[in-house]
Amino acid sequence: MTAVPTLHVRNVPANVYEDLRARAEGEGRSINATVIDILRESTDRKRRHAENMRRLLAMGEGLPPGTGDALIEIIREGRDAGYSGL
């Protein structure tokens, strides 16, 4: 049997804990299961973002000079505006 790491979080602000508790209760799950899902979603999102950036940069390699820079700027603007659909 493989050992599963344990994570202890200290000094959680009361409002954050209360939001987690309410979300877990609303979903009929434990706070632990809810936090694991939130962490998984976050790391998956970052992984997808990095992969999408890699793919976009690879696509831009065959384009005329400067085009890739314009694509990167568009991506940055979307990211800074809070768009996470990539």
Backbone as ProteinMPNN parsed JSONL, in Angstrom:
{"seq_chain_A": "MTAVPTLHVRNVPANVYEDLRARAEGEGRSINATVIDILRESTDRKRRHAENMRRLLAMGEGLPPGTGDALIEIIREGRDAGYSGL", "coords_chain_A": {"N_chain_A": [[0.839, -1.182, 0.0], [0.577, 2.182, -0.869], [1.872, 5.043, 0.688], [-0.031, 7.886, 1.571], [0.383, 11.311, 1.233], [0.055, 13.763, 3.853], [-1.449, 16.855, 4.52], [-1.287, 19.621, 6.531], [-2.965, 22.52, 7.404], [-2.466, 25.64, 8.727], [-3.587, 28.489, 10.631], [-5.849, 29.377, 9.195], [-7.918, 31.826, 7.905], [-10.88, 32.884, 9.584], [-13.153, 33.522, 8.011], [-12.559, 32.267, 5.584], [-12.439, 29.59, 6.343], [-15.096, 29.278, 7.168], [-16.439, 29.677, 4.738], [-15.476, 27.434, 3.337], [-16.513, 25.394, 4.963], [-19.282, 25.833, 4.632], [-19.533, 25.418, 1.876], [-18.749, 22.719, 1.693], [-20.726, 21.516, 3.268], [-22.986, 22.18, 1.749], [-22.51, 20.632, -0.473], [-22.66, 18.184, 0.571], [-20.409, 16.923, 1.596], [-17.186, 16.284, 3.159], [-15.079, 18.784, 4.729], [-12.418, 18.281, 4.201], [-12.511, 16.704, 1.795], [-13.592, 18.606, 0.103], [-11.6, 20.623, 0.112], [-9.477, 19.192, -1.035], [-10.506, 18.802, -3.628], [-10.629, 21.485, -4.49], [-7.895, 22.151, -4.47], [-6.985, 20.294, -6.364], [-8.38, 21.155, -8.672], [-7.19, 23.672, -8.991], [-4.425, 23.047, -9.445], [-4.691, 21.461, -11.733], [-5.73, 23.367, -13.524], [-3.564, 25.142, -13.723], [-1.694, 23.422, -14.896], [-2.971, 22.846, -17.348], [-2.977, 25.42, -18.419], [-0.198, 25.915, -18.739], [0.419, 23.924, -20.619], [-1.205, 24.736, -22.767], [-0.023, 27.212, -23.33], [2.503, 26.338, -24.164], [1.772, 24.932, -26.481], [0.627, 27.009, -28.013], [2.837, 28.708, -28.361], [4.467, 26.995, -29.849], [2.925, 26.792, -32.172], [3.197, 29.364, -33.094], [5.779, 29.482, -34.024], [6.182, 29.074, -36.779], [5.195, 31.329, -37.94], [5.235, 34.674, -39.412], [7.902, 36.953, -38.442], [7.469, 38.561, -35.287], [4.748, 38.065, -35.095], [4.261, 36.056, -33.242], [4.881, 37.421, -30.899], [2.755, 39.211, -30.799], [0.651, 37.417, -30.402], [1.303, 36.409, -27.89], [0.992, 38.717, -26.365], [-1.781, 39.117, -26.614], [-2.696, 36.858, -25.273], [-1.695, 37.394, -22.707], [-3.142, 39.706, -22.073], [-5.727, 38.638, -21.955], [-5.421, 36.848, -19.831], [-4.754, 38.627, -17.745], [-7.132, 39.978, -17.606], [-8.671, 38.158, -16.427], [-9.671, 36.009, -17.827], [-10.124, 32.588, -18.094], [-10.49, 30.516, -19.831], [-8.787, 29.015, -21.4]], "CA_chain_A": [[0.0, 0.0, 0.0], [1.352, 3.407, -0.996], [1.56, 6.068, 1.689], [-0.644, 9.1, 1.037], [0.856, 12.469, 1.999], [-0.908, 14.513, 4.645], [-1.183, 18.287, 4.53], [-1.943, 20.34, 7.617], [-2.996, 23.953, 7.108], [-2.646, 26.405, 9.962], [-3.916, 29.919, 10.553], [-6.854, 29.631, 8.171], [-8.811, 32.905, 8.345], [-12.206, 32.388, 9.965], [-14.102, 33.638, 6.901], [-12.214, 31.246, 4.592], [-12.892, 28.319, 6.912], [-16.561, 29.263, 7.148], [-16.828, 29.46, 3.341], [-15.2, 26.027, 3.032], [-17.474, 24.578, 5.686], [-20.59, 25.991, 3.988], [-19.474, 24.745, 0.571], [-18.731, 21.272, 1.944], [-22.067, 21.132, 3.742], [-23.896, 22.286, 0.617], [-22.221, 19.539, -1.401], [-22.805, 16.922, 1.297], [-19.091, 16.307, 1.698], [-16.352, 16.789, 4.25], [-14.219, 19.909, 4.388], [-11.216, 17.694, 3.623], [-12.787, 16.35, 0.4], [-13.798, 19.865, -0.616], [-10.302, 21.268, -0.052], [-8.722, 18.4, -2.013], [-11.043, 19.134, -4.955], [-10.208, 22.85, -4.826], [-6.469, 22.078, -4.792], [-6.865, 19.553, -7.627], [-8.834, 22.056, -9.739], [-6.182, 24.716, -9.166], [-3.222, 22.502, -10.075], [-5.068, 21.057, -13.092], [-5.861, 24.592, -14.307], [-2.202, 25.628, -14.004], [-1.086, 22.477, -15.827], [-3.592, 23.087, -18.664], [-2.499, 26.718, -18.894], [1.181, 25.745, -19.196], [0.37, 23.128, -21.846], [-1.758, 25.589, -23.818], [1.002, 28.188, -23.685], [3.515, 25.629, -24.933], [1.203, 24.656, -27.807], [0.487, 28.269, -28.746], [4.167, 29.159, -28.758], [4.914, 26.11, -30.925], [2.193, 27.191, -33.377], [3.695, 30.647, -33.548], [7.147, 29.379, -34.546], [6.209, 29.14, -38.235], [4.57, 32.573, -38.385], [6.174, 35.764, -39.689], [8.481, 37.567, -37.24], [6.631, 39.515, -34.554], [3.385, 37.56, -34.922], [4.226, 35.339, -31.966], [4.841, 38.426, -29.833], [1.384, 39.722, -30.744], [-0.177, 36.368, -29.79], [1.627, 36.379, -26.459], [0.368, 39.895, -25.758], [-3.228, 38.848, -26.539], [-2.882, 35.87, -24.201], [-1.457, 38.086, -21.43], [-4.283, 40.588, -21.821], [-6.844, 37.795, -21.523], [-5.116, 36.34, -18.488], [-4.845, 39.748, -16.801], [-8.547, 40.351, -17.494], [-9.348, 37.116, -15.671], [-10.194, 34.94, -18.676], [-9.452, 31.33, -17.796], [-11.074, 29.513, -20.703], [-7.797, 28.25, -22.148]], "C_chain_A": [[0.884, 1.245, 0.0], [0.904, 4.42, 0.052], [1.009, 7.305, 1.001], [-0.163, 10.278, 1.885], [-0.289, 13.153, 2.745], [-0.479, 15.971, 4.661], [-1.977, 18.911, 5.668], [-1.862, 21.826, 7.291], [-3.309, 24.691, 8.405], [-3.042, 27.831, 9.641], [-4.868, 30.246, 9.402], [-7.768, 30.748, 8.679], [-10.22, 32.365, 8.575], [-13.192, 32.45, 8.8], [-13.828, 32.598, 5.813], [-12.698, 29.886, 5.076], [-14.415, 28.206, 6.835], [-17.079, 29.043, 5.727], [-16.609, 28.006, 2.931], [-16.225, 25.104, 3.697], [-18.845, 24.624, 5.018], [-20.619, 25.287, 2.636], [-19.526, 23.234, 0.745], [-20.11, 20.786, 2.374], [-23.065, 21.151, 2.59], [-23.73, 21.167, -0.393], [-22.347, 18.174, -0.734], [-21.488, 16.173, 1.445], [-18.343, 16.881, 2.887], [-15.563, 18.008, 3.762], [-12.955, 19.383, 3.711], [-11.419, 17.37, 2.143], [-12.959, 17.606, -0.45], [-12.473, 20.557, -0.889], [-9.453, 20.508, -1.077], [-9.208, 18.703, -3.428], [-10.612, 20.525, -5.402], [-8.729, 22.854, -5.22], [-6.25, 21.374, -6.132], [-7.27, 20.444, -8.81], [-7.778, 23.112, -10.036], [-4.944, 24.186, -9.88], [-3.515, 22.031, -11.496], [-5.159, 22.271, -14.007], [-4.476, 25.13, -14.684], [-1.507, 24.714, -15.015], [-1.645, 22.681, -17.236], [-3.093, 24.398, -19.259], [-1.083, 26.586, -19.453], [1.219, 24.961, -20.506], [-0.17, 23.962, -23.005], [-0.745, 26.638, -24.263], [2.082, 27.533, -24.543], [3.025, 25.383, -26.356], [1.077, 25.928, -28.64], [1.838, 28.796, -29.222], [4.716, 28.304, -29.893], [4.21, 26.467, -32.234], [2.761, 28.472, -33.961], [5.074, 30.592, -34.172], [7.209, 29.512, -36.062], [5.618, 30.424, -38.798], [5.621, 33.645, -38.671], [6.686, 36.388, -38.387], [7.54, 38.593, -36.613], [5.229, 39.018, -34.289], [3.247, 36.839, -33.579], [4.16, 36.294, -30.792], [3.438, 38.986, -29.673], [0.459, 38.709, -30.094], [0.059, 36.306, -28.285], [0.967, 37.555, -25.745], [-1.135, 39.706, -25.609], [-3.519, 37.879, -25.398], [-2.705, 36.542, -22.841], [-2.627, 38.999, -21.075], [-5.484, 39.786, -21.333], [-6.645, 37.273, -20.116], [-5.292, 37.433, -17.444], [-6.29, 40.196, -16.598], [-9.347, 39.27, -16.763], [-9.937, 36.011, -16.519], [-9.419, 33.667, -18.416], [-9.966, 30.208, -18.679], [-10.078, 28.709, -21.513], [-7.59, 26.901, -21.552]], "O_chain_A": [[1.829, 1.343, 0.783], [-0.291, 4.623, 0.271], [1.524, 7.726, -0.035], [-0.285, 10.253, 3.109], [-1.442, 13.119, 2.316], [0.704, 16.282, 4.799], [-3.193, 18.745, 5.753], [-0.795, 22.328, 6.939], [-4.292, 24.397, 9.085], [-2.855, 28.312, 8.524], [-4.713, 31.261, 8.724], [-8.333, 30.633, 9.766], [-10.687, 31.492, 7.843], [-13.987, 31.527, 8.617], [-14.763, 32.1, 5.186], [-13.293, 29.123, 4.316], [-14.95, 27.157, 6.478], [-18.047, 28.308, 5.528], [-17.453, 27.413, 2.259], [-16.733, 24.166, 3.083], [-19.496, 23.592, 4.853], [-21.605, 24.638, 2.288], [-20.258, 22.546, 0.033], [-20.594, 19.762, 1.893], [-23.892, 20.248, 2.465], [-24.677, 20.794, -1.085], [-22.168, 17.139, -1.375], [-21.456, 14.943, 1.422], [-18.794, 17.826, 3.534], [-15.402, 18.23, 2.562], [-12.476, 19.982, 2.748], [-10.578, 17.728, 1.318], [-12.514, 17.65, -1.597], [-12.241, 21.031, -2.001], [-8.78, 21.129, -1.9], [-8.392, 18.847, -4.338], [-10.266, 20.723, -6.567], [-8.353, 23.496, -6.202], [-5.428, 21.808, -6.938], [-6.58, 20.479, -9.829], [-7.502, 23.412, -11.197], [-4.462, 24.812, -10.824], [-2.671, 22.187, -12.379], [-4.71, 22.212, -15.152], [-4.248, 25.523, -15.828], [-0.802, 25.2, -15.9], [-0.889, 22.69, -18.208], [-2.818, 24.48, -20.456], [-0.802, 27.098, -20.536], [1.98, 25.309, -21.409], [0.363, 23.894, -24.113], [-0.629, 26.918, -25.457], [2.523, 28.111, -25.536], [3.762, 25.595, -27.319], [1.384, 25.927, -29.832], [1.965, 29.271, -30.351], [5.361, 28.825, -30.803], [4.834, 26.445, -33.295], [2.802, 28.643, -35.179], [5.504, 31.564, -34.792], [8.201, 30.019, -36.586], [5.548, 30.587, -40.016], [6.763, 33.535, -38.224], [6.003, 36.36, -37.364], [6.903, 39.385, -37.309], [4.574, 39.489, -33.359], [2.248, 36.992, -32.877], [3.474, 36.029, -29.804], [2.978, 39.213, -28.554], [-0.422, 39.082, -29.321], [-0.883, 36.166, -27.505], [0.444, 37.4, -24.642], [-1.708, 40.091, -24.589], [-4.478, 38.063, -24.648], [-3.481, 36.287, -21.921], [-3.051, 39.059, -19.92], [-6.18, 40.203, -20.407], [-7.573, 37.254, -19.308], [-5.895, 37.212, -16.394], [-6.636, 40.731, -15.545], [-10.541, 39.434, -16.509], [-10.641, 35.148, -15.993], [-8.191, 33.658, -18.505], [-9.879, 29.042, -18.293], [-10.475, 27.804, -22.247], [-6.786, 26.119, -22.06]]}, "name": "protein", "num_of_chains": 1, "seq": "MTAVPTLHVRNVPANVYEDLRARAEGEGRSINATVIDILRESTDRKRRHAENMRRLLAMGEGLPPGTGDALIEIIREGRDAGYSGL"}
